[in-house]
Amino acid sequence: MKFEKDIFISYAHIDNKPLPPDQIGWITRFHESLEAFVSMRMGGKVKIWRDSKLKGNDIFSDEIVEQFRNTAILVSILTPRYVHSDWCSKEMREFCAAAEQTGGVIVDHKSRVIKVIKTPIDSEEPLPEVTKQVLGYQFYQLDDQQSPLELDPAYGSEFAQAYNRKVSQLAWDIKQLLERLRKSNGSDESAEAATGISTQRGKPTIFLAECSYDRAEEREKIETEFKISGYDVLPDRPLPKVEAQQVAEVKQLLARCKVSVHLIGSSYGSVPDGPSRKSNVVLQNELAAARCRDSDLVRVIWLPDGTTSEHPPQQAFIEALHCDAELQFGADLITSDLEHLKGAIHSRLEQIEKPQQPRIEVADTGPAASQCVYLICTSEDRKTTVPLRKALIKNGLSVDIPAFEGDASEVRKANERLLSSCDAVIVFYGAGDEAWKRSIDNDLAKIPSYRSGRPLKAKFCYLAPPRTGDKDDHIDMEVPSLIDGFDGFSEASITPFLEAVRAGGSAQ
């Protein structure tokens, strides 16, 4: 349907009072910022309006109600005053009633009522039921004393940046919704639910799991970046606070997604009401792992190096993520920084959008002809691996080592391409520490997802100085496919590896 006006901003008059009298109010600034951002996103001026003459004793205007039938989206600025204002709640109810007659309040899983939470509110009880199921955009931060501060440039550059980032995210979501409303044919929701691919843009849908408060900022950055890149990100509405209901809802959302992303922090997170007493973070990770077993869902878990918790349940969860195959199932465990995480997500999305072409096998012309070995090592071990690399080449193998320099995302993609195309792997465990080795082991556990069912011919671990407790454990526990290089390199030590390559398989 075609609308004469794009957005109506609903607000309480008291919330637009400027702090210094010579400045503009928060609502006025928000109106101007939103209009600029949405217009830039749309490539043309949008029509945003509000009643700027509101007074405390004004009578509700029927003229506004009439305009709702010609308005695409309502943006409500939620504050304690707004929620308890008969005028404001009536504006929201009247808009919802008009929206039901002009295409519905919910379009393509997106609500035409958008909640901007300027300050925390105790309850949304006075608001229409349909709007309670909509996620809001939080325009405040909590200080060290857990007191809320609005995202206002008056509080400094950090708040100004957070304000602009939040308006940018909101503007992008509004742009997407306006475009959907302007399409007369709508979208095929059943196809999206069945395939996990957005029928609007042909891009995979992402499940961005809920996180604890100490990962909220990073979660918001990821959500903003991928939405702006054209991906649908779920959940797009508040999840139930009762465990059984949340489990059912998350299962439905995961069925619409191709990728799930989980951010793990030091806090345990919110716990829904239910028998397991598991946090939202734990529950949603378990549900995604279960979904991964029955589908082609790809998972990415972010657990930065050094993450620990003073809360025993969370510390146990963190430790389990490092070593429990059930919790890790189908997931890339990213332990480096946020940019590496975003690079890993982009890489997975790229694999889904542009599936790798099947490799054409070339017939062998000799015992080890045309075989490529991916020698995984740290940059510090580059020179140390020279004798090993020379010996492998002498035996008719080609050798690749990781990319160490360049953009983090491109480095990761290059290394994943080597994992997907090589014939055998040697992990050179020398200068790398225990955390590095676990990270590599986690990457190797995901090899089936890279290689379309084509197994490695050999996968060995080369132990090199310095000697550590973890390396000694490898020997004491008789870990399969080890090469002991503590006393220096010898060609005889790689004989089992060469035999495994020629035979076409080894202990995996």
C-alpha positions as CSV (number, residue, x, y, z in Angstrom):
1,M,0.0,0.0,0.0
2,K,1.1,3.5,-0.7
3,F,1.4,5.9,2.3
4,E,1.4,9.7,2.2
5,K,3.7,9.9,5.3
6,D,6.5,7.5,6.3
7,I,6.9,7.9,10.0
8,F,5.0,9.4,12.9
9,I,7.0,10.0,16.1
10,S,4.9,9.6,19.2
11,Y,6.3,11.0,22.5
12,A,5.5,12.7,25.8
13,H,6.0,16.5,25.7
14,I,8.0,16.5,29.0
15,D,10.7,14.3,27.3
16,N,11.6,17.0,24.8
17,K,12.5,19.6,27.4
18,P,16.1,20.7,26.7
19,L,18.5,20.4,29.7
20,P,20.3,23.7,29.0
21,P,17.5,26.1,27.9
22,D,19.5,27.4,24.9
23,Q,19.7,23.9,23.3
24,I,17.1,21.8,21.4
25,G,15.3,18.9,23.2
26,W,16.2,15.2,22.9
27,I,13.1,14.4,20.7
28,T,13.8,17.3,18.3
29,R,17.4,16.1,17.9
30,F,16.2,12.5,17.5
31,H,13.7,13.6,14.8
32,E,16.3,15.5,12.8
33,S,18.9,12.7,13.1
34,L,16.4,10.0,12.1
35,E,15.2,12.0,9.1
36,A,18.8,12.5,7.9
37,F,19.8,8.8,8.4
38,V,16.7,7.3,6.8
39,S,16.8,9.7,3.9
40,M,20.4,8.7,3.2
41,R,19.5,5.0,3.5
42,M,16.5,5.4,1.1
43,G,18.3,7.7,-1.3
44,G,15.6,10.3,-1.1
45,K,13.8,12.5,1.5
46,V,11.4,10.7,3.8
47,K,8.4,12.3,5.4
48,I,8.6,12.2,9.2
49,W,6.1,14.1,11.3
50,R,5.1,14.6,14.9
51,D,2.8,16.9,16.9
52,S,5.2,19.5,18.1
53,K,2.4,21.6,19.8
54,L,1.7,19.0,22.5
55,K,0.8,20.6,25.9
56,G,0.0,18.9,29.1
57,N,-3.6,19.9,28.9
58,D,-4.3,19.4,25.2
59,I,-7.2,17.3,24.1
60,F,-6.4,14.3,21.9
61,S,-6.7,15.3,18.3
62,D,-8.9,13.4,15.9
63,E,-6.8,15.0,13.1
64,I,-3.9,12.8,14.2
65,V,-6.0,9.7,14.1
66,E,-7.1,10.4,10.6
67,Q,-3.5,10.8,9.5
68,F,-2.6,7.3,10.9
69,R,-4.4,5.7,8.0
70,N,-1.8,7.3,5.7
71,T,1.3,6.7,7.8
72,A,3.5,3.7,7.3
73,I,5.4,3.4,10.7
74,L,4.9,4.6,14.3
75,V,8.1,5.3,16.3
76,S,7.2,5.5,20.0
77,I,9.7,7.1,22.4
78,L,9.2,5.1,25.6
79,T,9.8,6.7,29.0
80,P,8.0,6.5,32.3
81,R,5.9,9.5,31.4
82,Y,5.0,8.0,28.0
83,V,3.8,4.7,29.4
84,H,1.5,6.4,31.9
85,S,0.2,9.0,29.5
86,D,-3.4,8.3,28.4
87,W,-2.7,10.5,25.3
88,C,0.4,8.5,24.3
89,S,-1.0,5.1,24.8
90,K,-4.1,6.1,22.9
91,E,-1.9,7.3,20.0
92,M,-0.3,3.8,19.9
93,R,-3.7,2.0,20.1
94,E,-5.2,4.2,17.4
95,F,-2.2,3.6,15.1
96,C,-2.4,-0.2,15.6
97,A,-6.1,-0.1,14.8
98,A,-5.4,1.9,11.6
99,A,-2.5,-0.3,10.7
100,E,-4.8,-3.4,10.8
101,Q,-6.9,-1.8,8.1
102,T,-3.8,-0.9,5.9
103,G,-1.8,-4.1,5.6
104,G,-1.5,-5.2,9.3
105,V,0.7,-4.2,12.2
106,I,3.1,-7.1,11.5
107,V,4.5,-7.2,7.9
108,D,7.0,-10.0,7.0
109,H,7.7,-10.7,10.7
110,K,8.4,-6.9,11.2
111,S,6.3,-4.6,13.3
112,R,5.1,-1.2,12.0
113,V,5.3,0.0,15.6
114,I,8.9,0.6,16.7
115,K,9.8,1.2,20.3
116,V,12.7,3.6,21.1
117,I,13.4,3.2,24.8
118,K,14.9,6.5,25.9
119,T,14.9,5.6,29.6
120,P,14.0,2.4,31.5
121,I,10.4,1.7,32.2
122,D,9.0,-0.6,34.9
123,S,6.2,-2.1,32.8
124,E,4.6,-2.0,29.3
125,E,1.3,-3.1,30.7
126,P,-0.7,0.0,29.5
127,L,0.5,-0.5,25.9
128,P,-1.4,-2.5,23.3
129,E,-0.7,-6.2,23.5
130,V,0.8,-6.5,20.0
131,T,3.5,-3.9,20.8
132,K,4.7,-5.8,23.9
133,Q,6.1,-8.5,21.6
134,V,8.3,-6.1,19.7
135,L,12.0,-5.6,20.6
136,G,12.9,-2.1,21.5
137,Y,16.0,0.0,20.6
138,Q,17.7,0.9,23.9
139,F,18.9,4.6,23.8
140,Y,20.5,4.6,27.2
141,Q,23.5,3.1,29.0
142,L,24.0,2.2,32.6
143,D,26.8,3.8,34.6
144,D,28.9,2.2,37.2
145,Q,26.2,2.7,39.8
146,Q,23.6,1.1,37.3
147,S,21.9,4.5,36.8
148,P,20.6,5.1,33.3
149,L,22.1,7.9,31.1
150,E,20.4,8.7,27.8
151,L,22.5,8.5,24.7
152,D,23.0,12.2,24.4
153,P,25.9,14.0,22.9
154,A,25.8,16.3,25.9
155,Y,27.4,13.5,27.9
156,G,30.5,13.4,25.7
157,S,31.9,11.9,22.6
158,E,31.4,8.3,23.7
159,F,27.7,8.9,24.1
160,A,27.6,10.8,20.8
161,Q,29.1,7.8,19.0
162,A,26.8,5.4,20.6
163,Y,23.8,7.6,19.8
164,N,24.8,7.8,16.1
165,R,25.4,4.1,15.9
166,K,22.0,3.4,17.4
167,V,20.2,5.8,15.1
168,S,22.0,4.3,12.1
169,Q,20.8,0.8,13.1
170,L,17.3,2.0,13.6
171,A,17.3,3.9,10.2
172,W,18.5,0.8,8.4
173,D,15.7,-1.3,9.9
174,I,13.2,1.4,9.0
175,K,14.5,1.5,5.5
176,Q,14.0,-2.3,5.1
177,L,10.5,-2.0,6.5
178,L,9.5,0.9,4.2
179,E,10.8,-1.0,1.2
180,R,8.7,-4.0,2.2
181,L,5.6,-1.9,2.7
182,R,6.1,-0.4,-0.7
183,K,6.2,-3.8,-2.4
184,S,2.7,-4.7,-3.5
185,N,3.4,-8.4,-3.8
186,G,4.9,-8.9,-0.3
187,S,7.3,-11.8,0.4
188,D,7.1,-15.5,0.5
189,E,7.4,-16.2,4.2
190,S,6.9,-20.0,3.8
191,A,9.9,-20.2,1.5
192,E,12.1,-18.3,4.0
193,A,11.0,-20.5,6.8
194,A,11.8,-23.6,4.8
195,T,15.2,-22.6,3.5
196,G,16.6,-20.0,5.9
197,I,17.2,-17.7,3.0
198,S,15.6,-14.2,3.0
199,T,13.4,-14.0,-0.1
200,Q,13.8,-10.3,-0.1
201,R,17.5,-10.3,-0.8
202,G,18.6,-13.9,-1.2
203,K,20.8,-13.8,1.9
204,P,20.9,-16.3,4.7
205,T,19.0,-15.4,7.9
206,I,21.2,-15.2,11.1
207,F,20.2,-16.3,14.6
208,L,22.1,-14.0,17.0
209,A,21.7,-15.6,20.4
210,E,21.0,-13.6,23.5
211,C,24.0,-12.8,25.6
212,S,24.9,-11.6,29.1
213,Y,25.2,-7.8,29.8
214,D,29.0,-7.8,29.4
215,R,28.7,-8.8,25.7
216,A,25.8,-6.6,24.9
217,E,27.8,-3.9,23.2
218,E,29.6,-6.4,20.9
219,R,26.3,-8.1,20.1
220,E,24.8,-4.7,19.1
221,K,27.7,-4.0,16.8
222,I,27.4,-7.4,15.1
223,E,23.6,-7.0,14.7
224,T,24.0,-3.5,13.2
225,E,26.8,-4.5,10.8
226,F,25.0,-7.5,9.4
227,K,21.6,-5.8,9.2
228,I,23.2,-3.0,7.2
229,S,24.8,-5.7,5.0
230,G,21.3,-6.8,4.1
231,Y,20.9,-9.9,6.4
232,D,17.8,-10.6,8.5
233,V,18.9,-11.1,12.2
234,L,16.7,-13.0,14.7
235,P,15.2,-12.9,17.2
236,D,13.4,-9.7,16.2
237,R,11.0,-9.8,19.2
238,P,11.4,-10.4,22.9
239,L,11.7,-14.1,23.8
240,P,9.4,-15.7,26.4
241,K,10.7,-15.6,30.0
242,V,9.3,-19.1,30.7
243,E,11.7,-21.8,29.7
244,A,9.4,-24.2,27.9
245,Q,7.9,-21.3,25.9
246,Q,11.3,-19.9,25.1
247,V,12.6,-23.3,23.9
248,A,9.7,-23.7,21.5
249,E,10.1,-20.2,20.2
250,V,13.9,-20.5,19.7
251,K,13.4,-23.8,17.8
252,Q,11.0,-22.1,15.4
253,L,13.5,-19.2,14.9
254,L,16.4,-21.6,14.3
255,A,14.4,-23.4,11.7
256,R,14.4,-20.1,9.7
257,C,18.2,-19.6,10.0
258,K,21.3,-20.8,8.2
259,V,23.8,-19.4,10.8
260,S,23.7,-19.1,14.6
261,V,26.1,-16.8,16.5
262,H,26.8,-17.1,20.2
263,L,28.7,-14.6,22.3
264,I,30.0,-15.9,25.6
265,G,31.0,-13.6,28.5
266,S,32.0,-13.8,32.1
267,S,28.4,-13.3,33.3
268,Y,25.9,-16.2,33.4
269,G,23.1,-14.2,31.9
270,S,19.3,-14.2,32.5
271,V,17.7,-17.4,33.6
272,P,14.1,-18.2,32.3
273,D,11.6,-19.6,34.7
274,G,11.8,-23.4,34.4
275,P,13.2,-26.6,35.8
276,S,16.7,-26.6,34.3
277,R,17.8,-23.2,35.7
278,K,20.0,-22.8,32.6
279,S,20.7,-19.3,31.3
280,N,19.4,-18.0,28.0
281,V,23.0,-18.3,26.7
282,V,23.4,-21.9,27.7
283,L,19.9,-22.9,26.5
284,Q,20.2,-21.3,23.1
285,N,23.6,-22.8,22.5
286,E,22.3,-26.3,23.3
287,L,19.3,-25.8,21.0
288,A,21.5,-24.6,18.2
289,A,23.8,-27.6,18.6
290,A,20.7,-29.9,18.4
291,R,19.4,-28.1,15.3
292,C,22.9,-28.4,13.7
293,R,22.7,-32.2,14.0
294,D,19.4,-32.3,12.1
295,S,20.1,-29.6,9.5
296,D,22.8,-27.6,7.7
297,L,22.8,-24.9,10.4
298,V,26.3,-23.4,10.7
299,R,27.4,-22.2,14.2
300,V,29.9,-19.6,15.4
301,I,30.8,-19.3,19.1
302,W,32.9,-16.3,20.4
303,L,34.8,-17.0,23.6
304,P,37.7,-14.6,23.7
305,D,41.0,-15.8,25.2
306,G,41.2,-15.2,28.9
307,T,37.4,-15.3,29.5
308,T,36.7,-16.5,33.0
309,S,33.9,-16.1,35.5
310,E,33.4,-15.8,39.2
311,H,30.1,-17.6,38.9
312,P,30.6,-21.4,39.1
313,P,27.8,-22.3,36.6
314,Q,29.3,-19.9,34.0
315,Q,32.9,-21.0,34.6
316,A,31.8,-24.6,34.1
317,F,30.1,-23.6,30.9
318,I,33.2,-21.8,29.7
319,E,35.4,-24.8,30.5
320,A,33.0,-27.2,28.8
321,L,33.0,-25.1,25.6
322,H,36.7,-25.6,25.3
323,C,36.5,-29.4,25.5
324,D,32.9,-30.7,25.3
325,A,32.2,-32.0,21.7
326,E,28.4,-31.8,22.4
327,L,28.4,-28.1,23.2
328,Q,30.8,-27.4,20.4
329,F,29.0,-29.5,17.8
330,G,29.0,-27.9,14.4
331,A,30.6,-24.7,15.6
332,D,33.7,-22.6,15.0
333,L,35.0,-21.6,18.4
334,I,36.6,-18.1,17.9
335,T,38.9,-17.1,20.7
336,S,40.5,-14.0,19.2
337,D,39.1,-10.5,18.9
338,L,35.8,-9.1,17.6
339,E,37.1,-8.5,14.1
340,H,38.1,-12.1,13.8
341,L,34.6,-13.1,14.9
342,K,33.0,-10.9,12.3
343,G,35.4,-12.3,9.7
344,A,34.5,-15.8,10.6
345,I,30.7,-15.0,10.3
346,H,31.2,-13.4,6.9
347,S,33.2,-16.4,5.8
348,R,30.4,-18.8,6.8
349,L,27.8,-16.6,5.1
350,E,30.0,-16.5,1.9
351,Q,30.2,-20.3,1.9
352,I,26.4,-20.5,2.1
353,E,25.8,-17.8,-0.6
354,K,28.5,-19.1,-2.9
355,P,29.0,-22.8,-2.3
356,Q,32.5,-24.1,-3.1
357,Q,32.6,-25.9,-6.4
358,P,33.3,-29.7,-6.1
359,R,37.0,-30.4,-6.4
360,I,38.0,-32.4,-9.5
361,E,40.3,-35.2,-8.5
362,V,43.5,-35.7,-10.5
363,A,44.8,-39.2,-10.9
364,D,48.0,-39.9,-9.0
365,T,51.1,-40.4,-11.2
366,G,53.3,-41.7,-8.4
367,P,53.2,-42.8,-4.7
368,A,52.7,-39.3,-3.4
369,A,52.3,-37.2,-6.6
370,S,50.2,-34.1,-6.5
371,Q,49.6,-34.4,-2.7
372,C,49.5,-31.1,-0.8
373,V,50.4,-30.9,2.9
374,Y,49.1,-28.0,5.0
375,L,51.7,-27.3,7.7
376,I,50.0,-25.3,10.4
377,C,52.4,-23.3,12.5
378,T,52.8,-19.9,14.2
379,S,54.7,-17.1,12.5
380,E,57.4,-17.6,15.2
381,D,57.9,-21.2,13.9
382,R,58.2,-20.3,10.3
383,K,62.0,-20.7,10.2
384,T,62.0,-23.7,12.5
385,T,59.8,-25.6,10.1
386,V,62.2,-25.3,7.2
387,P,64.0,-28.7,7.6
388,L,60.6,-30.4,7.8
389,R,59.2,-28.6,4.8
390,K,62.3,-29.5,2.7
391,A,62.0,-33.1,3.7
392,L,58.3,-33.2,2.7
393,I,59.1,-31.6,-0.7
394,K,62.0,-34.1,-1.2
395,N,59.5,-36.9,-0.8
396,G,57.3,-35.5,-3.6
397,L,54.8,-33.5,-1.6
398,S,53.9,-29.8,-2.0
399,V,53.7,-27.8,1.3
400,D,51.7,-24.7,2.3
401,I,51.9,-22.8,5.5
402,P,49.3,-20.4,6.9
403,A,48.9,-16.8,5.8
404,F,50.3,-14.6,8.6
405,E,49.9,-11.0,7.3
406,G,47.0,-8.9,5.9
407,D,43.4,-8.2,6.8
408,A,42.2,-10.5,9.5
409,S,39.1,-11.6,7.5
410,E,41.2,-12.3,4.4
411,V,43.8,-14.2,6.4
412,R,41.2,-16.5,7.9
413,K,39.6,-17.1,4.4
414,A,43.0,-18.0,3.0
415,N,43.7,-20.5,5.7
416,E,40.2,-22.0,5.4
417,R,40.8,-22.4,1.6
418,L,44.0,-24.4,2.5
419,L,42.0,-26.6,4.9
420,S,39.4,-27.2,2.2
421,S,41.9,-28.1,-0.5
422,C,44.9,-29.9,1.1
423,D,45.4,-33.6,1.2
424,A,47.0,-33.9,4.6
425,V,47.7,-31.7,7.7
426,I,50.6,-31.5,10.1
427,V,50.2,-29.3,13.2
428,F,53.6,-28.0,14.2
429,Y,53.2,-27.6,18.0
430,G,56.3,-25.5,18.9
431,A,56.1,-21.8,19.8
432,G,52.3,-21.9,20.0
433,D,50.8,-22.2,23.5
434,E,48.1,-24.5,24.7
435,A,45.3,-22.1,23.8
436,W,46.7,-21.8,20.3
437,K,46.7,-25.6,20.0
438,R,43.2,-26.0,21.2
439,S,42.1,-23.3,18.7
440,I,43.7,-25.3,15.9
441,D,42.2,-28.5,17.1
442,N,38.8,-26.9,17.0
443,D,39.4,-25.7,13.4
444,L,40.4,-29.2,12.4
445,A,37.3,-30.7,14.0
446,K,35.3,-28.6,11.5
447,I,37.1,-30.0,8.5
448,P,34.1,-32.0,7.3
449,S,32.1,-28.8,6.8
450,Y,34.9,-27.4,4.6
451,R,35.6,-30.5,2.5
452,S,32.1,-31.8,1.4
453,G,32.8,-35.2,2.8
454,R,36.3,-35.6,1.3
455,P,38.5,-36.8,4.2
456,L,42.1,-36.0,4.9
457,K,44.6,-38.6,4.0
458,A,46.7,-37.9,7.1
459,K,46.5,-35.6,10.1
460,F,49.6,-35.6,12.4
461,C,50.9,-33.4,15.2
462,Y,54.6,-32.5,15.3
463,L,55.9,-31.8,18.8
464,A,58.8,-29.3,18.9
465,P,60.6,-27.3,21.6
466,P,59.9,-25.8,24.1
467,R,58.8,-28.7,26.1
468,T,55.5,-28.0,28.1
469,G,53.2,-30.0,30.3
470,D,50.6,-30.1,27.5
471,K,53.0,-31.5,25.0
472,D,54.2,-34.1,27.5
473,D,50.5,-35.1,28.1
474,H,50.3,-35.8,24.3
475,I,53.1,-38.3,24.7
476,D,52.0,-39.8,28.1
477,M,48.4,-40.2,26.8
478,E,49.7,-41.8,23.6
479,V,47.8,-39.4,21.4
480,P,47.6,-41.0,17.9
481,S,49.6,-39.7,14.9
482,L,52.4,-37.9,16.9
483,I,55.8,-36.9,15.6
484,D,58.3,-36.4,18.4
485,G,60.7,-33.6,17.3
486,F,61.9,-32.5,20.7
487,D,65.5,-33.7,20.0
488,G,65.5,-32.0,16.5
489,F,64.3,-33.0,13.1
490,S,65.1,-36.3,11.5
491,E,63.7,-37.6,8.2
492,A,63.0,-41.0,9.9
493,S,60.5,-39.3,12.2
494,I,58.1,-38.4,9.3
495,T,58.0,-41.9,7.9
496,P,54.6,-42.8,9.5
497,F,53.2,-39.6,8.0
498,L,54.5,-40.4,4.5
499,E,53.1,-43.9,4.7
500,A,49.7,-42.6,5.8
501,V,49.6,-40.2,2.9
502,R,50.5,-42.9,0.4
503,A,48.0,-45.3,1.9
504,G,45.3,-42.6,1.7
505,G,44.3,-42.4,5.4
506,S,45.4,-42.2,9.0
507,A,43.9,-42.1,12.5
508,Q,41.7,-39.0,12.5
